[in-house]
Amino acid sequence: MAKRKRKERRQKQQAKAIQQGDLGALRAIVERNPEAGASALVTALQSAADPNESSFLQLAEQVIDSLRDKGRHDQVLRLVALFPSPSTPLRLARALSALAIGDDATASADASADARVHAFVAPLLAALHGTKIPRTPPKAPPSVRSILALSRAVAATTTGSSTPARTALRAVDAKWAPRLGKRELGLVLDLQAKRLPWYNVAPVVRTLLKSSLVRAHAPSRRAIAMELAPRFPELLLDMLLPELNLSPEDRAAVSLRASLADTALDSEQARVSRLIASAGAAAFPPEHRPVAHLFAGFATVRAEPKQAKACFDAAIAAGADLGEALRGRVLADTVLQNDREAAKTCLRLAKLLEREPDGAPLALLAAKTAATAAAFAQDLHAAREALTLARAIGERTGLLDAKRQAEFLIIESKGSHINKAGAFLEQAMALDPRNVEVWQARVDLARARGRAKEAEDLILQAGELQIDEGFVALARQVRAKRGERWEPEPGKATAGELAAELYHRIENNPDLDPNDDLLRCRAELSPTARVAFDMAYWATLSSFDHDDAAEGLLRAAWADPDLDDHARNAWVLLAADYGAPESVIPLLVERATKDPNDRILLLACGLMGIQDKSQVNHLIAQLAPFLSRSRLNEIRGAVYRSLHDRSAEDTLLQLLKPFFSVLQPHYSLKAVLDGEVPVPRVYGDEDEDEDSLLRDVLGTLGAPSDLLENASLEQLVEARKIVEAIATAQSKNKVGRLVERLRDVLEDPTNHRGSIPF
Amino acid sequence: MPLLITEPFRRARDVLQVAADADAKAIRRAYRKAVASNPPDRDADKFREIRSAYEFLSDPMPRAEQLLMHLMPHASPPPLPDSLQQSEDAHIERELLRAIVGKISVRALLEELETP
């Protein structure tokens, strides 16, 4: 009790001393606790006869930096306001604190009142307001020069000029760099780079968040989230948002911004549509309402087709463009799987378009779509009516070629009785024997009739024609199941087939017998196919880590005197991008000695730089005796830019294109180089089940076990692609969307519609 | 008024100056004529416009399919009312600058200014 009384007595004495402006007592409090000192000073100043007394000023200057460091800017402003004529340090402190909390008017007033404050504050204000940054005065101290440089960097960043921003940042004095957030601003520039790859986003943000400057400043963290929201919405929402530690209001604003930037509809028009959809057409004045209904309808057509349909009906009632409104209605009915309704509306659209001077191609397509929908609905009468219109438009305008006629016959077959469908498909075959859709319809029909062997035979025939990758893959499965073995025949085997077979032969043994039948077949290939085969050979050796053999092959390929310039350049870039540097460097040096100005050499160095910058330094050291200093600098520049500049990779892909296509569909050079998938055998493996992953996914999702047996080729191919995408999806949302797509693809209108549980 | 979806066709016809019912021969003839009066070395942009109009009209079906299945209206969006304007730009650098000035030591700044 006595102790408490003593404490209370002391507090009372202290309050009295402060009230009376006792400088000794104030000084003691300031030294003990600057924050409490500031409050005491405010109390003392309120009753002081002369607030501008030098002792008060000194005490205020003593606490001001401490308050600012703790982020108590409001207290700084309150304290300085009590001095009728603040000193320069106090004015500067108030101006800087005012800037920190967004009170730019106060900062501007202090800058105008004191030239020394102006020197620091004017450039900062200019940077924040996008006005011209003042010139650097002669003999300016490092602090002023650094503030000017920082302001220039910020102004350039705001206008999106990253190079001037980085140049300006370099002028920040080393002593001032940590205090002026030079590193943090550099990271912001990285984050705002247009070509920032998604995988670099999280590391940059996390490094920024390690900075106490950013960690303690909520508006900066909010701005980071707002910057990322439209560009990397999923990454932000799924991963980074919790780390940014935002207030609930800021989180809501950021989430809204991210959800408006749907990656699938990533355009300004889409963003506006979603805004209109969320506000409703009623938010618009009557003259804009018809088009607002259209935008609202299209924005919701995939997710909420019923609501979209109502929007399109409202658009028609409000006098919007009828073509657009009907088109929207067709899309909505298609999503709703309301085929009969879709067919009816689409036929109406076709008739409307037919009357337009420029509408014939669109009318023909609309009529075809109407026929397809009617065939799905088993409404043969409506399908025939639509097809009659489509054929009439096609004949009148010359748009009815063999392919289109075949397509119409397929539709007719789908709408007909199973026993009559075959006749339509035979007619379609006669018109367009290489039409993938006709083959697919024939396979589907055979399956629907329960003729499994006939379906397989058709798949084999379609695979032989090499008109479609999906058929080639299915044919491989059929052959594997039947236990057939592929034998290379010189003059007949393609580069892709040879490469695929080679892949399996050298998996364990890199040394091929010189008399190997594959090499005999290679000799019969065209020059381009031969280069493609060699590249595949090299890629395969590299993928199995047979590095010595790969290096030997590379040397042999480059030494080939028959190699044309295109192939030679492709080899150089391919090896620079994917090869072991120690085997590529001597070859690049050899190339540099022949032509110091070789453009391909520059690109190759860029590609090597992406993989390993230290190896490029090694290369540059070896090139030094042959090349001029400016040329070496050019190479260094190319390496420096390589992470942002994709021109070398683009050139490589362009050069490799003919070789890629020669190897397709049996061997994907790109996939092997990137280590993505094993190459299937030409005729498949007996135990190969291409759909094991798909079956696993469907099993997990609880789908019927016979779902795949009843799926068409088109459905299978699409479902495989989706499952591959699921395996590499980066977020839960994405997986959810893919699973939804998988269900849409596999749901068969005649079989499983509505029965898939996921 | 013509339907909005047919606009791209009309624009392409205007570029080549052909009638709506022009056949392949007439389109080809109009293309040659347009290229002769606008060679690529004189006005590359105009040539590109002519070329793309020709490609569109000589094989209209792929583009027609895109137009028909497009998931957006073929119309300009209406001007957004003020309540829907989202003009907030994320200027991290400006916010960061405010954070920086909040931390600079006044004493350190002035020390250098006063040092001769």
Interface residues (C-beta under 8 A of the other chain):
Chain A: E61 I64 D65 R68 D69 G71 H73 T88 P89 L92 A93 L96 S97 L99 A100 I101 G102 R116 A119 F120 L124 A127 L128 P141 P142 S143 V144 L150 S151 A153 V154 T157 T158 R179 L180 G181 E184 L185 V188 L191 Q192 L213 V214 A216 H217 P219 S220 R222 A223 I224 A225 M226 E227 A229 R257 L260 L265 S267 Q269 A270 V272 S273 L275 I276 A279 A283 F284 P285 H288 V291 A292 L294 F295 F298 V301 R302 D321 L322 G323 E324 R327 G328 L331 L352 L353 E356 P357 D358 G359 P361 L362 L364 L365 A366 T369 T397 G398 L399
Chain B: P2 L3 L4 I5 T6 F9 R10 R13 A20 D21 D23 A24 P60 M61 A64 E65 L67 L68 M69 L71 M72 P73 H74 A75 S76 P77 P78 P79 L80 P81 S83 L84 Q86 E88 A90 H91 I92 E93 R94 E95 L96 L97 R98 A99 I100 V101 G102 K103 I104 S105 V106 R107 A108 L109 L110 E112 L113 T115
